[in-house]
Amino acid sequence: MEGEKRVRAAKAKEAKTQQRIMLVCRVLLIVLGGGYIIAHLFTGLFGGFGGRMETVAATVTASVNYELYDAYIFRDENVITSGNTGYRYDILADGEMAGIGTEYARVYTDGQSDAADRKLRELDESIALLERCAVTLTSSGILSAKDTLGEGHMSIADALSAGEILKAMGHTVDLVEAYESLRINTGGSAAVKENLAEVNAAVAELKAERDELVASFGSDYESLRAGRTGYYYSGVDGYEAAFSTDGIGDKPLSEFFEAIDALSGKPSAVEGAVGRMVYDYRWYAALPVDMSVASLYIDDEGEPIISKFTVGFYDGGWQDIEMTLERVVQSPDDSRAILLFSSGVMNVGFEGGRARRVRIASEELTGYRVPTEAVRTDGNGESGVYVLKGGKVLWRHIEVIDDSEKDIYVLARIAPSEDDSREWLQQNDAIIVEGQDLYDGKTVYY
């Protein structure tokens, strides 16, 4: 009997170990291996007299060219102060709405250790991630999550190919969120219900751990609550007055540049400042440009030709926000101008500082995605690739239309005309990325 108990215990321990191994493998697959697998999804490995041969399918890809600008953020910001000078615990994330009476922060009389602060932030981030995942997805939501997985894996693969490890890791949070959302919504309604209950239980445990940690900070703190509905932002930079939205619709060009120039000076100090409340959801991004650039955005009357734009803000990765070009601010005696964009969306977690790097799409190109190492030049100096078709190596011409990502791939034009006598690369052609002794017409045995 005792021997049977030991056997059962050993089997249970082995089963638990296997479960842990599978979990670790699943996480590693998402974080590190996913990009590699997707990158080789359409790859074939062939052996022949020429040695190892690696191919990848020619797929149609859209490439967007961007113009980069500096941007300066204007908001209707009200500085919040506290009589305490110790540790600040932010209950709400930057940009999160606080209703009347909502507690958005606590300011303690004493400080806290870096370890406690780090642990608290990790718990808050984990809770927020799981709460975003713990929803029942619609069919369109499932498709969106699958798209995120595909695009994220390719982004990781591209970054790893370029040796940019940190950039690759930057895509993992979105991947984990998409993967977990799909896992929760896999199976019938009963399975989804069980998965949601499991995640909600995990969230409850994390919240209990967080509450226990916060309670250990003590009760000597000032509770900051909203007197009216607004959006909370932690910290201040001392330039809130200079970048006020008061009269921004009529603000002259000189005042915009006065505000921008103020950033090079000493910020205004507000005693006891701990954060800001924004009561007007509309905020602005002012982009200083030359008039030669500004003229591309306006008609003969100086009005915006197009009002709606997608503006990307950089903060370790690009976050796209739909914005409206309100006006192009100019002056007759100045060669400079301001592109003034506005948004009515307060994105939770969107902060990143007063001065931001932004991008605006200037051109979208569509063509075949071709790995750079596969591109070769023939005897006439024309670019092309070798493809594998029916056991033969064939030469196919390409015309490179975008090489902005040339460290990884180039974009090749889709075959120009039907009456062209040259053989052009076609969709799904097996492009040879790696091979030896390649020439047009070579037979490969595999």
N, C-alpha and C positions, 0 to 999 in steps of 0.2 A: 504493500500500500504506500509506504514511504517512498519507494522507488518510483511508483507511478506519479506521485505528486511532483517529484523532482523532474520527471520527464515532461509533465504538463507545464510546469513552471519554465523549463528550458525552452519549450516550444512557444510559449506565450512571449517570452523575452525575445526569441528569434523573430517572431512575427512583428513585434513592436519595432525591433531594429530595422527590419525590412521596410516598414512603413516610414520610418525616419529617413532611411536611405532614399526611398522613392520621392519623399518630399524635397530632400536636398537636391536630388537629380532634377526634379521638376523646376526648382528655382534656378539652378544653374543653367538649365536649358533655356529659360526665359532671359536671364541676365546676360549670359555669355554666349551660349551656343545657338540661340535663335537666329541671330543674324547670319551665322555661318551656314545653317541649314537652308534658310530661304535663299541665300546667295547661290547655293548649289542645287536648288530645286530643279532647275532646267538644265543641269550640267551632265554631260555624258563623259565617261572615261573609256577610251578605246586603246587597244594595243595592236600593233602591226609591225611591219618591217621598219617603220619609221620611229618606233618606240612609243612611249606614252603620249596620248593625245587628249586634250581637254577641250570641251566645247561648251558654249552657252547660247541659248536661243536669242535671236534678234527680236526684241519686243518693243512695241510702240510706247514711248514715254513723252510726257510733257515736261518741258524745261522752262522755268520762269526766270527771266533776268530782272534784277532789282537795282534800284538806285538807293544808295545809302545816304542818310542825313543825320545831323544832330537834332535833337528835339528837347524842348524845355516845357515842363508840366506846370500848368496853371490850374489851381483849384480854389474853391471857396472854403478855406481852411480856418478853423477856430482852435487855437492852442489850448490844451487842457493842462492844468497845474495841480500839484498836490503839495501838502505841507510835509509829507514824508519824503525821505531821500534814499530809502533802502531798495530792496529788490522789487521789480515790477513784474507781475504776472499778468500777461495778456490773455484774457479769457476769449476774446474774439480775434479772428485773423484780420490782417490788413484788408480793408475794403469790405468787411462784413457789416451788414446792417444791424444797428442797435435800436430796438423799439423803445418807447418811453418806459423808463424804469429799469431797463436791461443793464445788468452789471457787465461792463466790458473790460475792466482791469482792476487789479488790486495793487496798491503800493504799500510795502511793508516798511517798518521803521528800521529793520536790520537787513543786511545783505544775505545772499545764499551762495553756496559753493557752486563752482562751475559744473561739477558732476551732477548736482541736483537740477540745475537749470537745463543741462543737456538731456537728462533723463526725462524731464517734464516735456520738453519739446519733442522728443522721440515718441512719447506716449500720445501727445496731441496729434502728431503727424500720422501715426498708425491708426488712431481712432478715425480721423478724417478720411483716410484712404479706405478703410473698411466700410464706413458709412456711405461713401460714394458708390461702393460696389454692391451694397446690400439693397438693391432695387430689382424689381421685375422688369426685364427688358422687353420692349416691343420688337417686332420683326425688324424694323428699321434700326433700332438700337443694337440688335445683334449684328446686323450688317456693318454698322459703324464700328463696333468693337473689333470685328474681324478685319476691317480696313486698317484700324489702328495697329493691330498685330502685324499685318503685312508690311505696312509702311515703316513701322518701328523696327522690324527685323532688317529691312533693307537699309535703313539709316544706320543701324548698328554695324551691319556688314560693311557699308561704305566707310564709316569712321574707323573700323578696325583695319580695313585695307590701307587706309591712309596713316595708320599708326596713332590715331587720336583716341586713346583709351578713355580719357575723361569725357570726351564728347560722346563716346559710345555709352558710357555709364549714365549720361544725362537722359538717355531715352528709356531707361529701365523702369522708371516709376509709371509712365503711361502704359508700358507693356504689361507690368504686373497688374495694374488696374483693369486693363482690358481682358487679360487672361482670367483673373479672378471673377470678373463680371460674367464672362462666358461660362466658367465652371459652375457658378451658382445657378445659371439659367439653363443648364444641360439636363436632359431627361424630361419626364412628364411633370405634371403639376405637383404631384406628391413629392417628387425628388427636389423640385425647386423650392417648395415650402420647407422641406427638411434642411436644405442648404442655407436658406435665409435664416432659419432658426439657429443654425450652427454659428453663422457669422454674427448674428445679433447677440448671441451668448458670449462670443469672443469680445465684442465691443463692450458689453456690460462688465466683463472681467477687467478690461483695460481701463475703463472709466473708474472702477472701484480702486484699482491700483493708483491711478492719477489722483483721485480724491484723497487717498491715504497719504500720498506724497505731499499734496498741498496742505493737508491738515498738519503735517509735521513742521510746516513753516511757522506755525503759531497763529494767534488771533489778533496780534497787534498790527493791524493794517487799515488803510483807508480804502473803502469800497467806492469805485467810480462808476456812476450810473448815468444813463442818458436822460437829460431833462426833456429832450424832444427827439424824434426819430432822425437818425443820421447814420453816417458810415464812419467806422473807427479806423484810425491808422496809428500805429505805435511810433513813438519817437518824434522828434522835430529836427529841422535842419537850420532854423533861424532865418529862413528866407520866405516864410509864409506871407509876410506883408508885401514883399517885392513881387511875388507871383500870385497876387490876388486876382480874382476874376471880375472885380468891380469895374464896370465900364469897358469890358474887354471888346465889346462889339464896335466901339468907337475909338479904341485906344490907338494913338498914332504910332507910326513906325519907331520913332525915337524912344518912346517909353518901353517898347518891347526890348530894344537893345540895352536900355538902361538896366532893366531887370536882369538880362543875361550877363551884362558886365558886372553886376553886383555879386555874382557867384565867385568872382576872383577876389572879392574883399572879405572883410570879417563879418560873419553872420551876426544877426541880432540875438542877444542872449535874453531868454525869458526865465526868470527864477522859478524853479520848481516844475518846469515843463516836463511832461511825461508822454504826451501824444497829441493827436489832433482829431477833431470831429468835423466831418464834411456834411453839411446839411443840404447842399445842392448837388444832385446826382450828376449834373453835366460838368465835365471837365475838358480841358483844352491842351493841345500840344502845338507849340509854336516852333516851326522849322525855319531857321534863317538860311536864305539862299541868295544867289546873285539874280539880278533881274533877267539875265539870259535864261536862267532855269525857270524863274517864275512865269515868264512869258509863255512857256509850254503848257501852263495850267489855266490860262485866261484867254478870253476873247478880246475883240477890239475895244469893248467897253470896260475891260478890266474885271469882268465877272468870270467866275470859275466855269470852265467848259464842261467838266464833269464834277459832280458833287460827292459821289459815294466812292470811297476807297477802302481797301484793306491795308492797314498799316501794321507792320510787324515790329514789335518791341523786343530788344535783346536783353536777356537776363540769364545767361548760361545756355539758352536756347531761344528760339523765336516764338513769341506769342502773338498771334494775329488778332487784331481788333478792328471791327467795322467802324469807320469814322466818316464824318462829313467835312468837306472842305468849306468852311464858313466864309472865308474871305482871303484874298491875297493882299496883304498890307504893303503899300508902297508909298514912295514920296518922290516928287518931281526932281529933287536935287540929290537923290541918293541912288547909287547903283545896287543897293541891297533891297531885299524884300523879306516878308514873313509869310509862309504858308500856314494859315491858322486852321487846324483841324479840331473837331469836337467829337465827343462821344457821350451818349446818355447811359452807358453801361458801366457800373462799378464792379470790376472783376475782383472776386475774392482772391487774396494772395498777390494781387498786382501792385507792386510798389517800385522798388529798384532805384529810387533816387530821383532828384529833381531834373538832372540832365540824363537823357537816354539816347542810345543809338537805335535808329529805326530804319526800316526799309520799305520801299513802295515799289510794287511791280511795274516795270516799264515795258516789258515785252514777254509774250508767251510763245514758245516754239514747240513743235511736235515733230518727233522723228524717232529713229531707232537708237536704242541705248547700246553702245558698242564699248566693250572694255578697251582702255587705252593700249594695253599691251598687245591687243590683237590687230591694231592698225599697222599696215605696212605700206610701202611705196613701190610701184612697179617701175619698169625700165623707162617709162615716159614721164616719171615724176608724179603720177596720179595716185591718190590714196585709195586703199581698198583693204579687204580682208579675205582670208581663205575660209571657205565653208566646207562642211562635210555633207555630201549628198549621195545616197545610193552607193556608198563604199568608195567614192571618189572625192579627191580634194579639188575644189573649184575656186577660181578667183572671182570676186565680186567687187565692183567699184562702189565707193562711198563718197559722199560730199559732206564734210564736216560743217555743221551750221552752228554749233555751240561747243566750246571747249572750256567753259568756265569751271568745270569739274574734271579737268584733264588729268589730274593726278589719279583719278579713278576710272572715268569713262568720258567719252565724247558723244555728242548727239549727231546722228547722220540723217541727212534729208531722205524722206521717202521718195522712191524712184521718180525722177523728174518727168519723163515722158515715155509713152509707149513706143514711139517710133525711133527712140535712141537705140543704136545698134549694140551699145555696150550692155553687159550683164550687170545689173545693179542688185544690191542686197535687198532681200525680200523679208517680209515678216515671217518669224519662226525659223529662218535659216539657222543652221547649227554653226555658229561662228567658232572657228578654231582659235582658242586662246593660247594653248600651249601645244607645241608639236615640233618634230625635227624633220629636216630635209623636205620642206614643203614646196610644192610647185603645182601649177595648174594641170589637172588631169591625172595626178598621182592616184594610184589604186591603193586602198587601205584594207587590210584583212583584219577582221575582228570577230 
